[in-house]
Amino acid sequence: GAQRPHGDFRCLAAGGGIVAMSSSESDTIDGETATSMLDADKGGSWPRKHARRLAVFFVAVPAALLLIAVTPGPAGEVVRSPFPIQRVLFVGNAFTYVNDLPHQFASIADSMGKNVSVANVTLMGCTLLGQSTPFNNHTTAMLAEDWDVIVLQDHSLVPLLQASREAYTYPGIANFVAHKGRAKVALYLTMPYENGMKDPCPGRGHPSNAGCWPEGDLRSYMQPKCGNHTFTYKNNFSSFACMGYGIARAYLSVLSSPSAAGVDMVVPAGLAWLLIRNFAIPSDCRAAIDAMYAEPLDLELSHIEGGGEGLVASLQLHALIRGRPDIHPTKVGQYLNALTFYAMLFGESPMGAAQPSCEFTCFGNDWLDEPPGSMQPPLAPNVLQALQRAAEGAVRQCGELCWPRDAVNRSEAQV
């Protein structure tokens, strides 16, 4: 049976697992807070009936698993470093919560002959630091349990700038590393926005969610200071491909930072979104983003069979707000993320995985005009295979950038 998470929770659903919410009044947030998520900034409305914070979500299926590190070997072989895995904790915000990334990952694993127990601690629009133990009692309770892997997802914009990384991302990661026990730490490299970041001064935040931003909102970290002539975001990250490269650079840079020592891997979900659309990184924004770092990034993405804009237009990977693009993933978009987690954590191709399966925190493709639901009709075989190839390709092409050999060696030493 499933183990009940610690803390003051009400059971909301039963069956394959538990959905638990904190019953304290402080865990509710109003519709506007859930709307912007601090990710969305101008992203539209979140239905009020879904605006209550999910504190902990847990699905448990007993079994022992094998986690396999992936690095490219000679002649395209895969070098795998196994260590046991039974339980995975996801920590993040709406990019984890919306359309049920933990459950979709567990469902894919189950369809491939592996059972996995997953849990998450999520807070809308929150930074990773705001979710850490000094600021979040739910996180503290969950970290007291025993985990094999802890997945960390920061606010979608925070890692893009060095100043906000230093104020939020690095100390947030350091806190989780200090409390991880024997767990491996994996960073969730998130997907870019549908049309990139258009606001030159994003991240104002919302007063009722101030606890998520203990070091001040993003505007205080803009250089030069936020104003009419601040174009760092707008110039460097204003398209899907450029923002995708910027997020990849940010998360991959963490692996080499002494300030975030103890991270074992990066799961390149955002790269899978670039691959499914067969996007090339424009040279001008690539050069501008590389200039923000000490050295360039040796990352080249090759197109995948069956991908492209025509396929993606029919899929709708980003949700809509009354027909306008939102920044959050649809069920299919979250399925692509979950496939990438499977390929990275298990070191296996996700080809042949089951259809998307959303169970607990599922939303319509248009927030306001479609009711929540479990899943749409099954995807066509060619679409399913293209998504699986994109996830497989993201992990393979990222290679040692996402799991350095020293991390593999550390994992082998702990077996």
C-alpha positions, -999 to +999 in steps of 0.1 A: +000+000+000+009+036-003+028+053+025+009+084+038+031+116+036+038+132+069+020+164+080-015+177+083-032+165+052-067+157+039-070+127+015-087+139-017-086+108-038-077+072-036-070+043-060-036+041-076-023+065-049-030+094-026-035+131-034-029+151-002-034+188+005-026+208+035-057+218+053-043+251+067-058+284+054-023+296+046-021+271+018-048+287-003-039+313-029-063+335-049-071+331-086-048+359-096-018+344-078-024+311-095-030+329-127+003+345-131+023+318-113+049+346-114+059+325-145+030+339-165+034+376-157+008+384-183-002+349-191-040+351-184-064+335-160-062+303-139-097+289-131-105+298-095-117+263-087-081+251-094-064+279-076-059+261-043-023+251-037-013+215-040+010+208-011+019+172-017+009+147-043+018+111-039+014+080-060+029+047-047+035+014-064+058-009-045+088-022-064+126-019-066+139-002-097+172+006-113+184+042-121+209+044-149+231+073-158+235+080-194+266+092-212+276+086-248+302+059-252+323+048-281+305+043-314+272+056-300+271+030-272+255+040-239+276+039-207+252+031-178+259+034-141+231+016-121+220+023-086+187+012-069+157+035-071+123+031-055+111+066-047+113+100-066+104+134-051+096+163-074+099+198-061+088+227-082+058+248-093+032+248-120+056+234-146+056+202-124+020+204-111+000+212-143-010+180-161+007+158-136+044+153-145+051+129-116+021+106-125+029+107-162+065+097-155+053+068-133+028+057-159+055+057-186+078+037-164+050+012-156+043+007-193+080-001-198+080-028-171+092-006-142+071+004-112+080+037-095+067+056-064+066+094-069+056+124-048+057+161-053+058+193-033+046+222-055+037+258-050+024+280-078+048+305-092+074+297-065+112+298-067+132+268-056+146+288-027+111+296-016+104+259-015+135+251+006+135+241+042+140+275+058+108+287+041+085+257+036+074+232+063+060+208+038+093+205+021+110+199+055+086+171+062+091+154+029+129+157+030+128+138+063+117+108+043+140+085+023+143+093-014+164+078-043+161+108-065+150+144-058+140+165-088+144+203-085+127+228-107+132+265-102+110+293-114+111+294-152+129+328-154+151+329-124+180+308-138+183+330-169+203+358-153+235+354-133+224+377-105+191+359-099+209+325-101+233+336-074+205+349-052+180+321-057+190+291-078+224+283-061+213+287-025+181+269-032+199+239-047+225+240-019+198+237+007+182+207-009+217+191-014+223+196+023+191+177+031+191+151+004+204+122+024+215+094+000+193+107-029+206+118-063+197+153-073+183+160-108+176+194-122+145+198-144+155+219-174+122+234-183+106+243-216+106+277-232+075+298-236+056+295-268+068+328-282+097+334-258+099+361-231+084+393-244+084+414-213+117+434-208+110+436-171+093+403-160+087+388-126+069+414-105+052+387-085+021+389-064+018+401-028+000+370-015+029+348-028+057+369-014+071+340+007+082+325-026+106+354-032+125+359+000+153+378-018+131+401-038+115+397-072+133+394-105+131+431-113+157+439-086+182+417-104+180+432-138+212+448-150+209+476-160+180+483-136+146+476-149+131+504-171+124+514-206+159+506-218+163+471-201+164+446-230+183+417-216+153+394-216+136+409-246+167+408-269+182+375-257+151+354-249+123+368-271+117+337-292+110+301-285+144+288-297+164+316-280+147+312-247+151+275-250+188+279-255+190+304-226+173+280-202+196+251-213+227+273-208+215+283-173+207+248-160+238+232-176+260+259-161+248+249-126+266+215-130+300+233-131+293+258-104+309+253-070+279+271-056+257+242-065+279+213-058+261+180-052+238+181-083+241+148-102+224+154-135+202+177-156+171+163-172+169+181-206+131+182-210+133+217-226+157+204-253+131+178-262+107+207-269+132+222-293+138+189-310+101+181-315+098+214-334+131+208-353+143+243-342+178+255-348+193+281-324+197+314-341+233+324-342+227+360-330+209+351-298+233+321-292+263+345-293+245+370-270+236+343-245+271+327-247+285+361-239+268+359-205+290+329-196+327+323-193+329+300-223+306+288-251+285+256-248+293+227-270+257+217-277+244+210-312+209+197-317+201+175-347+166+173-362+145+142-354+125+122-378+088+131-378+092+164-360+085+199-372+061+228-369+033+210-387+033+183-362+035+206-332+007+228-345-016+198-345-004+187-310-007+219-290+021+215-264+015+248-246-019+255-231-041+284-242-060+312-225-092+317-246-072+310-277-040+329-268-008+310-260-001+304-223+033+292-209+022+260-192+022+225-207-008+207-220-012+170-212+008+162-243+035+187-235+038+173-200+040+138-215+070+149-236+087+161-203+079+128-187+093+108-216+125+128-212+127+120-175+122+083-183+150+084-209+174+102-186+167+084-153+166+049-168+191+053-196+167+036-220+148+047-251+112+056-243+102+042-277+071+020-271+059+038-240+022+040-233+000+069-243-001+100-221-019+094-189-030+123-167-048+114-135-048+140-107-040+176-118-054+176-153-066+206-172-082+213-206-060+226-233-077+260-230-078+270-193-111+289-194-130+273-223-124+236-217-132+217-186-106+197-168-103+160-177-082+130-176-070+127-213-080+135-248-083+107-275-052+086-280-024+101-301-018+087-336+012+063-338+034+087-358+028+115-333+035+092-303+067+080-319+079+116-328+075+126-291+094+096-279+122+102-305+124+138-293+128+127-257+154+101-266+172+125-288+174+152-261+191+129-236+214+114-262+225+147-277+229+164-243+251+134-233+278+143-207+267+179-206+236+166-187+254+139-167+291+145-164+315+115-160+324+126-125+288+123-115+287+089-130+318+079-111+302+092-079+271+071-085+292+040-091+310+045-059+277+046-040+263+014-054 
